[in-house]
């Protein structure tokens, strides 16, 4: 089987943007590939945080992933900091990564522009990301469009390291290819930006149905549809895109007709979406409750995943150090 690797920051419980943009795709891929899914807590410490909060968010993320359908018997699910080879390989890659490449990364420019003091970890974030992927010699990386630039840097780091240290004509690290998620980028409920907890424009995967409706009811729709009797354009409506993600194909088609003919008002459309979302999210909430009721088993799952990951990571580091002349 080709091998895939993908990671997610421990932001706590998943929101529907994470779920639709990444995790639902992981669930579909986990039995088609040798799959490694990592909760990347080292990446999360590049910004200020509370230790107890990070610990809880990491556990909540693991619970959400399993509830969403990640099966630890079909893939390797683990926490990044439980496998120290990630940071060791990152340091090694720092020695072959040009500073200019890091400064040109879009995410660095965006995040550093909002901070008075810039931590070196924010600059080196993509190097650790390259180490995450190449440590397992992943062939493919499921990513969203906003991560393609970082993946290209991972490919460049693999080329540079191979050119310097691998036997001639026999590259050691593969150049991982992107495996783009089939779901388009999901905008937030405000219709202005990508879904983000920090912006408060999303819905939690495990939220109570009453809270889900309270967020969905005022969500932005087609901005050109001012009155109930105005025909709409579903293609520019974020609620319609959520229908495409959650509703059956026949419902999506019916929604489009009702929107274009003003057969429904926006609240009618949202009520149908809410029903479709509940059909998918209710079983996820139930599974999450089961996992929380057996947290010792969660510890065992993460420990087993880390052990499996370390068995591969340690061998990669052993071979890398040998080729680099390190003892």
DRENKETOR-654242 format. One record per atom (N, C-alpha, C): z, x, y. Coordinates in pm, whole numbers, padded with zeros to 5 digits, always signed. Layout:
<pts>
ZXY...
</pts>
This chain:
<pts>
+00000+00084-00120+00000+00000+00000+00000+00087+00125-00079+00052+00225-00063+00119+00355+00077+00090+00409+00127+00179+00492+00264+00167+00543+00260+00125+00690+00348+00030+00728+00360-00010+00867+00503+00014+00914+00514+00040+01044+00645+00054+01108+00642-00023+01239+00751-00093+01266+00764-00156+01397+00912-00168+01430+00944-00165+01558+01083-00170+01601+01105-00276+01707+01231-00316+01721+01268-00414+01822+01404-00376+01880+01417-00387+02011+01544-00352+02074+01651-00457+02042+01776-00417+02034+01885-00511+02002+01928-00589+02126+01851-00689+02160+01882-00771+02277+01973-00888+02243+02023-00890+02119+02104-01003+02074+02019-01095+01989+02041-01225+02003+01959-01319+01928+01815-01315+01979+01721-01333+01889+01580-01338+01926+01553-01456+02019+01456-01440+02109+01404-01556+02180+01263-01585+02129+01207-01698+02168+01081-01739+02108+00966-01646+02147+00980-01573+02257+00878-01474+02292+00874-01361+02191+00994-01307+02154+01002-01204+02049+00946-01257+01918+00987-01378+01886+00952-01439+01758+00801-01457+01745+00739-01518+01846+00596-01545+01840+00513-01419+01858+00562-01328+01944+00484-01209+01976+00493-01098+01872+00601-01098+01792+00619-00987+01698+00671-01032+01563+00788-01095+01561+00859-01113+01434+00788-01208+01338+00730-01313+01390+00657-01404+01301+00542-01331+01233+00481-01237+01303+00375-01155+01245+00432-01059+01140+00551-01001+01166+00615-00915+01067+00637-00990+00936+00683-01113+00948+00710-01194+00828+00582-01209+00745+00471-01231+00813+00343-01246+00743+00295-01115+00681+00335-01002+00740+00285-00871+00694+00373-00805+00588+00499-00847+00577+00596-00768+00501+00564-00753+00352+00485-00843+00297+00446-00830+00157+00305-00777+00139+00233-00761+00249+00097-00706+00242+00097-00555+00258+00205-00501+00318+00215-00358+00345+00353-00309+00302+00366-00178+00287+00498-00118+00272+00559-00116+00413+00655-00202+00435+00698-00233+00572+00834-00177+00606+00842-00114+00725+00968-00064+00780+00990-00131+00915+01099-00206+00926+01133-00275+01051+01268-00225+01098+01271-00179+01222+01386-00105+01273+01442-00170+01400+01574-00184+01404+01642-00227+01526+01673-00101+01605+01600-00081+01715+01599+00050+01782+01710+00058+01888+01832+00080+01842+01945+00084+01935+01948+00211+02020+01891+00322+01974+01882+00441+02060+01796+00413+02182+01691+00334+02166+01607+00298+02281+01686+00214+02381+01780+00136+02333+01854+00045+02420+01953+00116+02511+01987+00241+02482+02090+00309+02563+02030+00389+02679+01901+00370+02706+01841+00436+02822+01881+00367+02952+01939+00247+02941+01988+00173+03057+02137+00147+03040+02212+00123+03149+02357+00102+03137+02389-00014+03042+02499-00001+02967+02537-00102+02869+02685-00087+02836+02742-00190+02773+02879-00185+02724+02876-00161+02573+02949-00062+02521+02943-00030+02378+02970-00149+02286+03074-00227+02315+03105-00341+02228+02992-00443+02230+02932-00459+02347+02821-00553+02362+02699-00507+02282+02670-00378+02287+02557-00324+02211+02579-00345+02062+02700-00319+02016+02731-00335+01873+02708-00479+01829+02754-00575+01911+02737-00716+01876+02591-00757+01883+02521-00709+01986+02379-00744+02000+02298-00692+01882+02335-00577+01831+02264-00520+01716+02283-00609+01593+02405-00655+01571+02432-00744+01457+02360-00878+01476+02364-00930+01597+02297-01058+01623+02147-01047+01600+02089-00934+01637+01946-00915+01614+01916-00911+01465+01998-00841+01388+01977-00835+01244+01985-00975+01183+02083-01053+01225+02097-01190+01175+01973-01272+01210+01926-01261+01333+01809-01337+01377+01684-01298+01298+01668-01169+01272+01550-01124+01198+01548-01181+01056+01664-01175+00990+01671-01228+00854+01651-01379+00855+01712-01448+00953+01696-01593+00963+01552-01632+00990+01480-01548+01065+01341-01577+01099+01245-01552+00983+01294-01491+00875+01209-01473+00758+01190-01331+00711+01251-01233+00780+01243-01095+00731+01326-01086+00604+01262-01044+00496+01326-01041+00363+01357-00896+00326+01485-00859+00325+01521-00720+00293+01478-00675+00153+01447-00770+00066+01397-00731-00067+01248-00702-00066+01180-00739+00044+01035-00716+00054+01000-00606+00152+01099-00560+00231+01073-00458+00333+01199-00374+00350+01191-00275+00436+01307-00193+00471+01351-00230+00612+01468-00293+00622+01525-00333+00750+01647-00246+00777+01648-00179+00893+01758-00087+00920+01780-00069+01069+01893-00005+01102+01927+00024+01241+01896+00170+01268+01829+00196+01377+01779+00330+01411+01888+00437+01410+02004+00408+01470+02107+00511+01483+02173+00546+01351+02145+00469+01245+02198+00501+01113+02111+00605+01042+02000+00643+01107+01908+00743+01050+01890+00853+01155+01973+00956+01156+01972+01057+01263+01844+01138+01272+01762+01134+01168+01636+01208+01173+01544+01160+01284+01563+01037+01331+01480+00986+01441+01494+01074+01565+01618+01104+01603+01639+01182+01724+01608+01330+01702+01624+01377+01579+01591+01517+01552+01441+01540+01564+01363+01448+01509+01218+01463+01520+01172+01442+01664+01242+01355+01738+01207+01334+01878+01220+01464+01958+01328+01540+01931+01342+01668+02002+01228+01763+01967+01191+01766+01842+01080+01851+01799+00952+01810+01872+00928+01681+01882+00808+01633+01950+00812+01660+02100+00932+01666+02157+00942+01701+02299+00880+01837+02329+00881+01926+02231+00830+02060+02253+00678+02068+02252+00610+01959+02214+00463+01960+02214+00405+01851+02303+00492+01780+02376+00446+01667+02459+00438+01708+02606+00321+01701+02669+00308+01738+02810+00385+01642+02901+00452+01696+03001+00527+01615+03095+00438+01512+03165+00317+01554+03201+00226+01465+03271+00194+01339+03194+00182+01352+03060+00154+01235+02977+00266+01133+02987+00390+01182+02991+00505+01092+02999+00513+01025+03136+00484+01100+03240+00492+01044+03375+00384+00941+03401+00276+00945+03324+00168+00848+03342+00190+00718+03266+00292+00712+03181+00316+00591+03104+00351+00474+03196+00283+00363+03176+00300+00247+03264+00443+00198+03268+00508+00188+03152+00645+00136+03149+00742+00227+03224+00720+00358+03215+00807+00450+03289+00791+00428+03439+00669+00415+03485+00645+00396+03628+00707+00265+03676+00697+00161+03594+00754+00032+03634+00906+00036+03639+00968+00090+03533+01114+00089+03524+01178+00190+03619+01118+00307+03633+01177+00409+03720+01168+00367+03866+01069+00286+03899+01056+00241+04037+01167+00148+04080+01239+00091+03982+01348-00002+04014+01485+00064+04009+01490+00199+03990+01618+00267+03976+01631+00381+04078+01753+00398+04127+01780+00508+04219+01791+00640+04144+01858+00638+04029+01874+00758+03947+01804+00735+03813+01711+00822+03779+01628+00803+03659+01678+00893+03548+01721+00835+03438+01768+00913+03324+01649+00976+03251+01672+01096+03199+01566+01165+03124+01524+01083+03002+01619+01006+02946+01586+00925+02830+01479+00821+02858+01473+00773+02982+01370+00676+03018+01232+00742+03015+01227+00866+03060+01101+00941+03057+01059+00972+02913+01159+01009+02831+01130+01051+02693+01124+00937+02593+01142+00816+02642+01139+00698+02556+01018+00698+02461+00895+00723+02511+00779+00719+02421+00779+00831+02316+00849+00941+02344+00856+01049+02244+00942+01004+02127+01054+00939+02157+01137+00884+02050+01060+00777+01975+00982+00700+02046+00900+00597+01981+00799+00661+01885+00741+00773+01926+00649+00845+01837+00722+00896+01713+00845+00946+01735+00923+00993+01621+00956+00880+01525+00989+00763+01579+01017+00646+01495+00902+00619+01399+00782+00623+01453+00663+00587+01376+00622+00698+01279+00616+00821+01332+00562+00931+01252+00660+00982+01148+00788+00955+01168+00888+00995+01069+00856+00936+00933+00796+00817+00933+00762+00748+00807+00613+00757+00777+00541+00837+00857+00396+00855+00839+00326+00719+00829+00361+00631+00923+00304+00497+00921+00154+00501+00947+00081+00420+00874-00064+00410+00893-00098+00313+01005-00017+00206+01016-00044+00101+01112+00086+00062+01183+00073+00017+01306+00189-00026+01384+00159-00163+01445+00227-00268+01400+00209-00399+01464+00262-00393+01607+00177-00419+01704+00218-00408+01845+00157-00521+01926+00217-00546+02042+00156-00631+02141+00068-00547+02232-00009-00612+02315-00102-00540+02402-00030-00442+02495+00095-00476+02535+00166-00391+02630+00219-00262+02567+00210-00250+02434+00259-00129+02367+00147-00035+02322+00024-00072+02346-00089+00009+02298-00089+00147+02362-00051+00157+02490-00049+00288+02557+00051+00382+02492+00170+00331+02459+00269+00414+02392+00220+00459+02254+00150+00371+02186+00099+00408+02054-00008+00517+02066-00089+00511+02169-00189+00616+02190-00121+00750+02214-00007+00749+02282+00067+00873+02301+00120+00924+02167+00163+00834+02080+00208+00874+01946+00094+00943+01870-00025+00889+01884-00141+00949+01819-00168+01089+01877-00154+01102+02010-00176+01230+02075-00071+01333+02030+00054+01289+02018+00160+01379+01973+00133+01424+01829+00088+01332+01745+00054+01369+01607-00056+01474+01605-00158+01456+01690-00269+01552+01696-00220+01689+01742-00137+01690+01846-00089+01817+01900-00002+01891+01798+00088+01817+01733+00175+01884+01635+00091+01936+01518-00001+01853+01469-00085+01894+01356-00166+02019+01391-00222+02021+01512-00306+02134+01553-00226+02263+01557-00098+02253+01591-00017+02373+01607+00051+02419+01477+00092+02324+01395+00178+02362+01281+00125+02326+01143+00038+02226+01131-00009+02185+00999-00114+02283+00948-00127+02296+00816-00232+02382+00761-00370+02339+00811-00453+02433+00841-00585+02403+00895-00663+02312+00801-00719+02207+00860-00799+02113+00781-00716+02014+00701-00584+02018+00716-00497+01928+00639-00387+01873+00729-00419+01777+00817-00318+01724+00909-00201+01662+00833-00081+01689+00882+00038+01639+00815+00070+01496+00858+00073+01474+00989+00102+01339+01040-00027+01259+01054-00031+01136+01003-00147+01049+01029-00145+01003+01174-00259+00964+01224-00266+00906+01359-00260+00754+01343-00143+00695+01369-00126+00551+01342-00215+00464+01429-00265+00359+01368-00354+00267+01438-00279+00139+01474-00319+00076+01586-00252-00049+01623-00296-00165+01535-00204-00253+01506-00231-00377+01435-00186-00488+01530-00280-00536+01612-00245-00630+01718-00202-00764+01660-00095-00819+01718-00043-00948+01675-00147-01056+01706-00161-01157+01617-00263-01261+01639-00227-01356+01753-00096-01364+01787-00053-01455+01893-00071-01389+02029-00133-01461+02121-00152-01407+02255-00018-01391+02324-00018-01313+02432+00104-01290+02508+00162-01423+02556+00291-01445+02529+00356-01569+02567+00423-01553+02702+00383-01638+02797+00446-01634+02928+00579-01708+02926+00664-01675+03021+00793-01741+03031+00781-01885+03077+00891-01959+03070+00891-02099+03108+00862-02118+03257+00879-02009+03334+00846-02017+03477+00697-02002+03502+00621-01966+03398+00476-01950+03411+00433-01829+03491+00529-01741+03527+00500-01629+03616+00502-01493+03548+00586-01478+03447+00607-01346+03387+00625-01360+03236+00615-01248+03167+00639-01245+03023+00782-01291+02995+00800-01359+02882+00933-01406+02845+01033-01291+02839+01148-01309+02902+01250-01205+02907+01386-01268+02932+01487-01221+02857+01622-01272+02879+01670-01238+03020+01635-01120+03067+01682-01076+03199+01627-01165+03310+01511-01226+03286+01451-01315+03386+01493-01460+03367+01560-01487+03255+01608-01623+03229+01497-01725+03211+01383-01683+03158+01268-01772+03147+01226-01798+03003+01322-01790+02912+01287-01805+02772+01383-01899+02701+01357-01922+02574+01440-02008+02489+01485-01927+02369+01614-01926+02341+01667-01854+02227+01626-01919+02096+01599-01837+01998+01556-01888+01868+01664-01972+01803+01790-01942+01832+01903-02010+01767+01974-02106+01862+01914-02136+01976+01980-02224+02073+01994-02366+02020+02098-02432+02068+02122-02572+02035+02004-02656+02085+01961-02757+02007+01845-02839+02049+01860-02900+02187+01981-02942+02225+02002-03000+02358+01970-02897+02467+02013-02772+02444+01985-02667+02542+01837-02633+02547+01772-02640+02431+01627-02614+02427+01554-02716+02513+01590-02844+02498+01522-02947+02576+01551-02933+02725+01673-02897+02759+01709-02881+02899+01628-02769+02966+01589-02669+02888+01504-02562+02941+01357-02602+02940+01317-02676+02837+01176-02711+02822+01134-02819+02923+01224-02912+02952+01190-03026+03037+01136-02985+03174+01199-02888+03246+01145-02851+03378+01044-02736+03375+01003-02693+03256+00913-02576+03246+00781-02602+03318+00725-02497+03375+00600-02505+03451+00484-02543+03361+00398-02631+03409+00278-02673+03335+00154-02637+03417+00047-02712+03400-00077-02691+03476-00046-02706+03625-00057-02599+03704-00020-02609+03846-00110-02701+03927-00228-02732+03875-00322-02818+03949-00297-02967+03920-00210-02992+03822-00183-03133+03789-00059-03178+03866-00081-03244+03979+00028-03281+04069+00083-03419+04034-00005-03517+04011+00037-03654+03980+00018-03685+03832+00089-03784+03786+00082-03826+03645-00060-03865+03606-00135-03919+03700-00271-03967+03671-00378-03858+03685-00339-03738+03728-00436-03629+03742-00475-03574+03605-00605-03560+03576-00643-03492+03451-00605-03345+03458-00571-03288+03344-00528-03148+03341-00626-03058+03270-00597-02929+03277-00677-02826+03208-00583-02754+03112-00583-02790+02985-00484-02733+02892-00490-02581+02881-00608-02523+02897-00622-02378+02879-00540-02297+02979-00504-02357+03093-00425-02284+03192-00279-02330+03193-00242-02411+03094-00106-02465+03086-00025-02389+02982+00088-02335+03022+00170-02257+02931+00228-02344+02819+00255-02470+02847+00307-02561+02744+00203-02581+02635+00077-02587+02674-00031-02599+02574-00035-02475+02485-00016-02357+02543-00016-02235+02462+00101-02235+02364+00214-02291+02404+00327-02304+02312+00294-02403+02201+00221-02509+02234+00174-02601+02130+00089-02526+02028+00001-02438+02076-00083-02362+01984-00001-02275+01889+00117-02233+01936+00203-02149+01853+00289-02231+01757+00330-02350+01797+00427-02426+01718+00371-02553+01652+00271-02614+01710+00226-02745+01661+00113-02733+01560+00101-02832+01469-00013-02834+01376-00145-02845+01454-00252-02801+01391-00383-02797+01458-00424-02935+01508-00398-03039+01430-00437-03174+01472-00360-03216+01597-00233-03177+01605-00153-03210+01723-00204-03134+01845-00239-03007+01826-00291-02927+01937-00418-02991+01994-00504-03037+01905-00629-03101+01950-00598-03230+02026-00504-03307+01974-00466-03433+02040-00404-03407+02178-00321-03303+02186-00259-03264+02313-00367-03232+02416-00468-03158+02375-00575-03119+02468-00648-03242+02522-00677-03339+02434-00746-03461+02476-00659-03541+02573-00532-03557+02538-00442-03635+02624-00424-03569+02761-00425-03437+02763-00411-03364+02889-00534-03383+02977-00653-03365+02918-00777-03372+02996-00803-03513+03049-00757-03616+02976-00783-03754+03016-00666-03818+03090-00560-03739+03112-00437-03792+03175-00377-03904+03092-00403-03900+02961-00344-04000+02872-00194-03982+02859-00147-03860+02874-00004-03828+02873+00035-03766+03006+00161-03785+03040+00219-03705+03145+00274-03577+03084+00314-03484+03169+00363-03355+03119+00491-03370+03036+00576-03466+03072+00698-03488+02994+00664-03537+02854+00564-03624+02841+00520-03671+02709+00475-03552+02623+00399-03463+02686+00349-03344+02615+00465-03255+02570+00564-03241+02657+00680-03156+02624+00764-03216+02513+00773-03349+02508+00850-03414+02401+00788-03386+02265+00656-03390+02258+00588-03360+02132+00606-03213+02095+00598-03126+02196+00622-02983+02171+00763-02961+02119+00859-03027+02180+00998-03013+02137+01013-03050+01989+00948-03157+01946+00954-03199+01805+00893-03092+01714+00780-03034+01757+00716-02929+01677+00804-02804+01669+00865-02770+01781+00953-02653+01782+01074-02676+01692+01132-02795+01697+01248-02825+01614+01215-02815+01466+01096-02857+01428+01057-02850+01287+01056-02707+01237+01024-02611+01325+01021-02470+01285+01154-02400+01309+01223-02437+01414+01346-02364+01451+01470-02412+01375+01472-02538+01335+01591-02589+01265+01623-02509+01139+01525-02483+01049+01556-02403+00930+01603-02261+00964+01553-02205+01074+01594-02071+01116+01741-02072+01158+01780-02174+01234+01921-02186+01273+02012-02200+01151+01966-02277+01053+02046-02297+00932+02062-02167+00854+01953-02090+00844+01963-01961+00773+02055-01865+00848+02048-01866+00980+02135-01778+01059+02282-01811+01033+02314-01939+01024+02452-01979+00996+02497-01929+00860+02406-01931+00763+02439-01880+00629+02467-01730+00633+02386-01656+00706+02405-01511+00715+02538-01480+00783+02569-01551+00891+02696-01528+00962+02816-01558+00873+02799-01651+00780+02909-01687+00691+02934-01579+00584+02840-01485+00570+02854-01377+00470+02821-01243+00536+02898-01206+00638+02866-01086+00717+02882-00958+00636+02964-00959+00531+02975-00839+00447+02841-00809+00380+02770-00913+00343+02638-00894+00282+02541-00835+00384+02556-00872+00511+02472-00814+00615+02496-00664+00625+02622-00622+00619+02653-00479+00621+02585-00406+00505+02588-00470+00388+02526-00409+00269+02375-00399+00285+02314-00502+00343+02169-00502+00364+02129-00387+00458+02202-00373+00569+02168-00268+00666+02196-00129+00610+02302-00116+00532+02333+00014+00472+02225+00052+00370+02181-00044+00291+02077-00017+00191+01945+00017+00260+01914-00053+00370+01792-00023+00444+01795+00116+00503+01911+00154+00559+01925+00288+00617+01913+00396+00510+01970+00371+00393+01962+00469+00284+01816+00488+00240+01744+00379+00230+01603+00387+00192+01523+00463+00299+01549+00430+00426+01478+00497+00536+01512+00646+00538+01639+00680+00519+01680+00821+00524+01619+00903+00411+01598+00841+00296+01540+00916+00185+01400+00965+00220+01326+00887+00298+01192+00926+00342+01201+01017+00464+01287+00980+00558+01300+01057+00682+01346+01200+00656+01441+01216+00565+01493+01349+00537+01385+01439+00477+01302+01381+00392+01194+01460+00332+01091+01499+00438+01059+01409+00529+00967+01441+00638+01023+01557+00721+01151+01549+00758+01212+01656+00839+01216+01788+00764+01242+01783+00635+01244+01907+00557+01109+01975+00562+01002+01898+00543+00868+01956+00544+00828+02001+00684+00862+01925+00786+00830+01961+00924+00898+02092+00962+01026+02105+00930+01099+02226+00966+01044+02348+00891+01005+02327+00767+00947+02437+00690+00818+02488+00756+00732+02393+00797+00606+02432+00859+00626+02497+00996+00737+02461+01063+00766+02516+01196+00847+02645+01192+00885+02689+01073+00963+02811+01061+01110+02792+01092+01157+02666+01088+01300+02638+01110+01372+02636+00976+01497+02681+00976+01570+02685+00848+01640+02554+00825
</pts>
